[in-house]
Amino acid sequence: MALTFVLDPAVVPSLREGIVELWADVTNAGGAVGFVPPVTLDDIRPALDEHLGGIADGSCRLLVAYDEDGAVAATAFLIRNTHRLQLHWVWAYTVMVHPRHQGKGYGRELMAATEAAARSLGDVDAIRLTCRGGLGLERFYASCGYKEVGRVPGAIRVAPGEDRDDVTMLLPLH
């Protein structure tokens, strides 16, 4: 069973709710996607609205993967830089695979599809992303070709007295 990837799908209400549910499920399962558990759908909606605003203004592209049942199974947002000296690379944000699909190789499929989507933009030399240290995410991204290019120790506070490193990863496309 493979995922079906769609770049720039129409953001209809069912897709919006599917992403909100995915994001909450990933977070509540311990995923590092901008929140700490527990979260509700209402906690997630404002963050999704920010991403969707970028889609509306053309600064953000959405990659969605659907499972065999047509449910939203994974996402990645590609966000263009606005600084005139950094227009040649994009950020990958909110990269996530639903917990029920983890361990099936879908994370690698998502990263390959994210790379293909960035390459399809034509003028992108690299993809950057950040991840929360301490969860093994750096090893996963490294296995997908990304290199660690920066680390800020203790930059992410997940709870009082519980800090994680903010790790920057880069995938050159040339």
VEXDREN-2710 file (C-alpha; in Angstrom, 1 decimal):
% VEXDREN-2710
k/r/px/py/pz
1/MET/0.0/0.0/0.0
2/ALA/1.6/3.2/-1.1
3/LEU/0.7/6.8/-0.5
4/THR/-0.6/9.1/-3.2
5/PHE/1.1/12.5/-3.1
6/VAL/-0.5/15.7/-4.4
7/LEU/1.3/19.0/-4.6
8/ASP/-0.9/22.1/-4.2
9/PRO/-4.2/20.3/-3.7
10/ALA/-7.4/22.5/-3.5
11/VAL/-7.7/23.4/0.2
12/VAL/-11.3/22.4/0.7
13/PRO/-12.9/22.0/4.1
14/SER/-12.3/18.2/4.3
15/LEU/-8.6/18.7/3.5
16/ARG/-8.3/21.4/6.1
17/GLU/-9.9/19.2/8.8
18/GLY/-7.8/16.2/7.7
19/ILE/-4.6/18.2/8.2
20/VAL/-5.8/19.5/11.6
21/GLU/-6.6/15.9/12.7
22/LEU/-3.2/14.6/11.4
23/TRP/-1.3/17.4/13.2
24/ALA/-3.2/16.8/16.5
25/ASP/-2.7/13.0/16.2
26/VAL/1.0/13.3/15.5
27/THR/1.5/15.8/18.3
28/ASN/-0.5/13.7/20.8
29/ALA/1.6/10.6/19.8
30/GLY/4.7/12.5/20.8
31/GLY/5.6/13.9/17.4
32/ALA/7.7/17.1/17.3
33/VAL/5.6/19.4/15.0
34/GLY/5.5/22.7/16.9
35/PHE/3.4/21.6/19.9
36/VAL/3.7/19.4/22.9
37/PRO/0.9/17.0/24.0
38/PRO/-1.9/17.1/24.8
39/VAL/-3.4/19.3/22.1
40/THR/-6.9/19.7/20.7
41/LEU/-8.0/20.4/17.2
42/ASP/-8.7/24.0/18.2
43/ASP/-5.1/24.4/19.4
44/ILE/-3.9/23.4/16.0
45/ARG/-6.2/25.4/13.8
46/PRO/-4.5/28.9/14.2
47/ALA/-1.1/27.4/13.2
48/LEU/-2.7/25.7/10.1
49/ASP/-4.4/29.0/9.2
50/GLU/-0.9/30.7/9.2
51/HIS/0.3/28.1/6.7
52/LEU/-2.9/28.4/4.6
53/GLY/-2.4/32.1/4.5
54/GLY/1.0/31.5/2.9
55/ILE/-0.7/29.2/0.3
56/ALA/-3.1/32.0/-0.5
57/ASP/-0.4/34.6/-1.0
58/GLY/1.9/32.2/-3.0
59/SER/4.7/32.0/-0.4
60/CYS/3.9/28.4/0.6
61/ARG/3.3/25.2/-1.2
62/LEU/1.5/22.2/0.3
63/LEU/2.4/18.6/-0.3
64/VAL/-0.2/16.1/1.0
65/ALA/-0.1/12.3/1.0
66/TYR/-3.3/10.3/1.0
67/ASP/-3.5/6.7/2.2
68/GLU/-5.4/3.9/0.4
69/ASP/-8.7/5.1/2.2
70/GLY/-8.3/8.6/0.9
71/ALA/-7.4/10.0/4.4
72/VAL/-4.7/12.6/4.9
73/ALA/-1.7/10.5/5.9
74/ALA/1.3/12.9/5.7
75/THR/2.1/16.5/4.9
76/ALA/5.0/18.9/4.2
77/PHE/4.8/22.6/3.6
78/LEU/7.4/24.2/1.5
79/ILE/7.9/27.9/2.3
80/ARG/9.7/30.3/0.2
81/ASN/12.1/32.8/1.7
82/THR/11.3/36.4/1.3
83/HIS/14.8/37.9/1.9
84/ARG/16.3/38.9/-1.4
85/LEU/19.6/37.1/-0.6
86/GLN/17.9/33.8/0.3
87/LEU/15.5/33.3/-2.5
88/HIS/17.4/30.2/-3.8
89/TRP/16.3/27.8/-1.0
90/VAL/13.1/26.8/0.7
91/TRP/12.0/25.7/4.2
92/ALA/10.2/22.5/4.8
93/TYR/7.8/22.8/7.7
94/THR/5.3/20.6/9.5
95/VAL/6.7/17.5/8.0
96/MET/4.6/14.7/9.5
97/VAL/3.3/11.1/8.9
98/HIS/0.3/9.9/10.8
99/PRO/1.3/7.5/13.7
100/ARG/-0.8/4.6/12.2
101/HIS/1.5/4.8/9.1
102/GLN/4.8/5.1/10.8
103/GLY/7.3/2.3/10.4
104/LYS/6.1/1.6/6.8
105/GLY/8.7/3.7/5.0
106/TYR/6.2/6.5/4.4
107/GLY/8.5/9.0/6.0
108/ARG/11.2/8.3/3.4
109/GLU/8.5/8.5/0.7
110/LEU/7.4/11.9/2.1
111/MET/11.0/13.2/2.1
112/ALA/11.5/12.0/-1.5
113/ALA/8.3/13.7/-2.6
114/THR/9.3/16.9/-0.7
115/GLU/12.6/16.9/-2.6
116/ALA/10.8/16.3/-5.9
117/ALA/8.3/19.2/-5.1
118/ALA/11.2/21.5/-4.3
119/ARG/13.0/20.6/-7.5
120/SER/9.8/21.2/-9.5
121/LEU/10.0/24.9/-8.5
122/GLY/12.9/25.2/-10.8
123/ASP/15.0/27.8/-9.0
124/VAL/15.6/26.1/-5.6
125/ASP/19.1/25.1/-4.7
126/ALA/18.4/23.5/-1.3
127/ILE/15.8/22.6/1.3
128/ARG/16.3/23.5/5.0
129/LEU/14.3/22.2/7.9
130/THR/14.6/22.3/11.6
131/CYS/13.9/19.5/14.0
132/ARG/13.7/19.0/17.8
133/GLY/16.8/17.3/19.2
134/GLY/16.6/14.3/21.4
135/LEU/14.2/12.3/19.4
136/GLY/16.5/10.8/16.7
137/LEU/15.0/13.0/14.0
138/GLU/18.5/14.1/12.9
139/ARG/19.4/10.5/12.1
140/PHE/16.3/10.0/10.1
141/TYR/16.8/13.2/8.0
142/ALA/20.5/12.4/7.6
143/SER/19.4/9.0/6.2
144/CYS/17.4/10.9/3.6
145/GLY/20.4/12.9/2.5
146/TYR/20.1/16.0/4.8
147/LYS/23.2/17.3/6.6
148/GLU/23.2/18.9/10.0
149/VAL/24.3/22.5/9.5
150/GLY/23.4/24.1/12.8
151/ARG/22.4/23.4/16.4
152/VAL/21.2/25.7/19.1
153/PRO/21.4/23.9/22.4
154/GLY/18.3/24.1/24.6
155/ALA/16.4/26.5/22.2
156/ILE/13.2/24.5/22.4
157/ARG/11.5/24.4/25.8
158/VAL/8.9/21.6/25.9
159/ALA/8.3/21.9/29.6
160/PRO/9.8/23.8/32.6
161/GLY/13.3/22.4/33.0
162/GLU/13.0/20.3/29.8
163/ASP/14.8/21.9/26.9
164/ARG/15.7/20.4/23.5
165/ASP/18.2/21.5/20.9
166/ASP/16.9/23.2/17.7
167/VAL/18.7/21.4/14.9
168/THR/18.9/22.8/11.3
169/MET/19.3/20.3/8.5
170/LEU/20.1/21.1/4.8
171/LEU/19.5/19.1/1.6
172/PRO/21.5/20.5/-1.3
173/LEU/19.6/19.9/-4.6
174/HIS/22.6/20.4/-6.9
END
